[in-house]
Amino acid sequence: MPQAEVLPLDELVARARALAEDGPRQLLGIAGAPGAGKSTLAERIVAALGPVARLVPMDGFHLAGSALERLGRADRKGAPDTFDVNGFVSVLRRLRRLEPTSVWAPEFRRDLEEPVAGAIEVPPEVRLVVTEGNYLLLRDDPWEEVRTLVHQIWFLDLDAELRLRRLSARHESYGKSPEQARAWALGSDEENARRVAGTAAHADLVVRLADPPRA
């Protein structure tokens, strides 16, 4: 992995604001391994920029649980082939071309552990769309098209042990026992993390937060 720059949150917010001012609409991606803090960083950037920014996470394009069961992929939920990547690319393409009406995107509901269609509205006046997810820099077809549509992609790095603790705590909060949570974090999540680490070289910026927020 390339050497990460250690930057404060305020610096990343300033860079995102400058990007928002650089054209009719810009797309910013935040990639990284499971548990790195991508969603927390993305949410803070969007909150700091206000109405000109909107968050459209990759997680909204999870396949439904029933589809994963039917395909035999439920035990690998979160792997690249458990997402509707073509649907994700299609929405990114619409967002980039700045349509005259709102674009609606799905949202992943943690309380349901399912995606919900048409939950996120991106009106035409939004100038920065932030998306975050593990696989924004993946080079496999059709994931590789994401990189051509997003103007800048940052790779968020985090100490491996801290990331593992975060993941275990997250899985416990979803109802898993401590043993089940750690097994999932060390199993499927860690396999995905190793795959994601190899994509950092394709990022515009590899960054570690100087003071990483709790995620």
C-alpha positions in Angstrom: 0.0 0.0 0.0 1.3 3.5 -0.8 2.4 5.7 2.2 -0.6 7.3 3.7 -0.8 11.1 4.4 -1.9 11.8 8.0 -4.4 14.7 7.8 -7.0 16.2 10.1 -10.6 16.1 9.3 -10.7 19.8 8.7 -8.2 19.5 5.9 -10.3 16.8 4.2 -13.5 18.9 4.6 -11.6 21.8 2.9 -10.5 19.6 0.0 -14.1 18.3 -0.4 -15.4 21.9 -0.4 -12.9 23.0 -3.0 -13.9 20.0 -5.2 -17.6 21.0 -4.8 -16.7 24.4 -6.3 -14.8 22.9 -9.2 -17.6 22.5 -11.8 -21.3 21.9 -12.1 -21.2 18.7 -10.0 -18.4 16.6 -8.7 -18.3 13.0 -7.4 -16.0 12.2 -4.5 -15.4 8.6 -3.4 -14.1 7.3 -0.1 -12.7 3.7 -0.4 -11.1 1.5 2.2 -11.4 -1.8 4.0 -14.4 -2.8 6.2 -14.3 -0.9 9.5 -11.8 1.8 8.3 -14.3 4.5 9.1 -15.5 5.4 5.5 -19.1 6.0 6.4 -18.2 8.2 9.4 -15.8 10.3 7.3 -18.3 10.6 4.5 -21.1 11.6 6.8 -19.0 14.3 8.5 -17.9 15.8 5.2 -21.5 16.0 3.9 -22.7 17.5 7.2 -19.9 20.1 7.1 -20.8 21.1 3.5 -24.5 21.3 4.1 -27.2 21.3 1.3 -24.7 21.4 -1.6 -23.5 17.9 -0.7 -25.3 14.5 -0.6 -24.2 11.0 0.5 -25.0 8.1 -1.8 -23.3 5.0 -0.2 -22.3 1.9 -2.2 -24.0 -0.2 0.5 -27.4 0.7 -0.8 -26.7 -1.6 -3.7 -26.4 -4.7 -1.6 -28.4 -7.5 -3.1 -31.4 -8.4 -1.0 -31.1 -11.2 1.6 -33.5 -13.4 -0.3 -31.4 -13.0 -3.4 -28.2 -13.9 -1.6 -29.8 -17.0 -0.1 -31.0 -18.0 -3.6 -27.5 -17.5 -5.0 -25.8 -19.3 -2.2 -23.8 -16.1 -1.2 -25.4 -15.2 2.2 -22.4 -16.3 4.1 -20.2 -14.0 2.0 -22.4 -10.9 2.4 -20.2 -7.9 1.6 -18.1 -9.6 -1.0 -17.9 -7.9 -4.5 -20.4 -10.3 -6.1 -23.0 -9.6 -3.4 -23.7 -6.1 -4.8 -25.7 -4.8 -7.8 -22.6 -3.2 -9.3 -24.3 -2.4 -12.6 -27.1 -0.6 -10.8 -24.5 1.4 -8.8 -22.6 2.3 -12.0 -25.9 3.4 -13.6 -26.8 5.7 -10.8 -23.2 7.2 -10.7 -23.5 7.8 -14.5 -26.8 9.7 -14.0 -25.4 11.7 -11.1 -22.3 12.7 -13.1 -24.3 14.0 -16.0 -26.4 16.3 -13.8 -29.9 15.5 -14.9 -32.5 18.3 -14.6 -34.6 16.3 -12.1 -33.8 14.5 -8.9 -32.0 11.2 -9.0 -33.2 8.7 -6.4 -30.8 6.1 -5.0 -31.2 3.2 -2.6 -30.2 3.1 1.1 -29.0 0.2 3.2 -31.0 0.0 6.4 -28.9 -1.5 9.2 -32.1 -2.1 11.3 -33.5 -4.2 8.5 -30.1 -5.5 7.1 -31.7 -4.8 3.7 -31.5 -2.2 1.0 -34.5 0.1 0.5 -35.1 1.5 -3.0 -35.6 5.2 -3.7 -34.6 6.4 -0.2 -32.0 9.0 -1.1 -32.9 12.0 -3.2 -30.2 13.9 -5.0 -31.8 17.1 -6.5 -30.1 19.0 -9.3 -28.7 21.8 -7.0 -26.4 19.3 -5.2 -22.8 20.1 -6.3 -20.9 17.3 -4.5 -22.0 13.7 -4.3 -20.0 11.7 -1.8 -20.1 7.9 -2.2 -18.2 5.4 0.0 -17.6 1.7 -0.1 -15.0 -1.0 -0.1 -14.7 -1.6 -3.8 -14.7 1.8 -5.5 -11.1 1.2 -6.7 -11.6 -2.5 -7.7 -10.2 -3.2 -11.2 -12.4 -6.2 -12.0 -15.1 -5.7 -14.6 -17.7 -4.1 -14.2 -16.4 -2.5 -11.0 -13.6 -0.8 -12.9 -16.1 1.6 -14.4 -16.6 3.2 -11.0 -13.2 4.8 -11.2 -13.9 6.4 -14.6 -17.1 8.1 -13.2 -15.9 9.4 -9.8 -13.8 12.5 -10.1 -11.7 11.8 -7.0 -11.4 8.7 -4.8 -9.6 8.8 -1.5 -8.5 5.6 0.2 -8.9 5.7 4.0 -6.4 3.7 6.0 -6.6 2.6 9.6 -4.5 0.6 12.0 -5.4 -3.1 11.5 -6.0 -3.9 15.2 -8.3 -0.9 15.7 -10.2 -1.8 12.5 -10.7 -5.3 13.8 -12.0 -4.0 17.2 -14.4 -1.7 15.4 -15.7 -4.5 13.2 -16.3 -6.9 16.1 -18.1 -4.2 18.0 -20.2 -3.4 15.0 -21.3 -7.0 14.5 -22.1 -7.4 18.2 -24.4 -4.3 17.8 -26.2 -6.1 15.1 -27.0 -9.0 17.4 -24.0 -11.4 17.0 -22.4 -12.9 20.1 -18.8 -11.7 20.8 -17.5 -15.0 19.4 -19.6 -14.8 16.3 -18.7 -11.2 15.8 -14.9 -11.8 15.9 -15.2 -14.9 13.7 -17.0 -12.8 11.0 -14.5 -10.0 11.3 -11.6 -12.4 11.0 -13.3 -14.4 8.2 -15.4 -12.8 5.5 -14.5 -9.2 6.5 -10.7 -9.9 6.6 -10.8 -11.6 3.2 -12.5 -8.6 1.7 -10.0 -6.3 3.5 -7.0 -8.0 1.9 -8.6 -7.6 -1.5 -9.3 -3.9 -0.9 -5.8 -3.2 0.3 -4.4 -4.0 -3.1 -6.6 -1.3 -4.7 -5.1 1.7 -2.7 -2.5 2.4 -5.4 -5.3 3.6 -7.7 -6.5 6.3 -5.3 -6.0 10.0 -5.7 -5.1 10.2 -2.0 -4.3 7.6 0.6 -5.0 9.1 4.0 -5.1 8.4 7.7 -7.0 10.7 9.9 -4.9 12.5 12.4 -7.6 11.9 15.0 -9.8 9.1 13.8 -13.4 9.5 15.0 -15.2 6.6 16.7 -17.0 4.6 14.1 
